[in-house]
Amino acid sequence: MPSIDARKALASFGAKPKMAALNQLRQELKSKIPASGSLDTQLVNMARGVWEEANPRRDVF
């Protein structure tokens, strides 16, 4: 879950920059994450997905 400061920072952006970021993250993400929830929730989930793909848990292998 994002911190309170992160949520405030995300809330300060308008819908247009959020949609641009969301579209960019969707392009970067190889696996698909369903688009559900608020725009902020979708951005957090997409960003988490991109980060997890770029940083796999090597301790699991």
C-alpha positions in Angstrom: 0.0 0.0 0.0 1.4 3.4 -0.9 2.3 5.7 2.0 0.1 8.7 2.9 2.7 11.1 1.4 2.7 9.1 -1.9 -1.1 9.2 -2.0 -1.1 12.9 -1.5 1.5 13.4 -4.2 -0.4 11.2 -6.6 -3.6 13.0 -5.9 -2.0 16.3 -6.8 -1.7 15.3 -10.4 -4.5 15.8 -12.9 -6.2 13.1 -14.9 -4.3 13.8 -18.1 -0.8 13.1 -16.7 -2.1 10.1 -14.8 -3.6 8.6 -18.0 -0.3 9.3 -19.8 1.6 7.5 -17.1 -0.9 4.6 -17.0 -0.6 4.1 -20.8 3.2 4.1 -20.5 3.2 1.6 -17.7 0.8 -0.6 -19.7 3.2 -0.6 -22.6 6.1 -1.6 -20.3 4.3 -4.3 -18.5 4.6 -7.7 -20.1 1.9 -9.4 -18.0 -1.6 -7.9 -18.0 -3.1 -6.4 -14.8 -6.9 -5.9 -15.0 -8.0 -2.3 -15.1 -10.2 -2.0 -12.0 -10.5 0.6 -9.3 -9.8 4.3 -9.3 -7.2 5.8 -11.6 -4.8 6.1 -8.7 -5.3 2.5 -7.7 -4.6 1.4 -11.3 -1.4 3.5 -11.4 -0.2 2.0 -8.2 -1.0 -1.6 -9.4 0.7 -1.0 -12.8 3.8 0.6 -11.2 4.0 -2.3 -8.8 3.7 -4.8 -11.6 6.5 -3.1 -13.7 8.7 -3.0 -10.6 8.1 -6.6 -9.8 8.9 -7.7 -13.4 12.1 -5.7 -13.3 13.1 -7.0 -9.9 12.2 -10.7 -9.5 12.6 -12.4 -6.2 15.8 -14.3 -6.7 15.5 -15.9 -3.2 12.5 -17.9 -4.5 14.5 -19.7 -7.2 
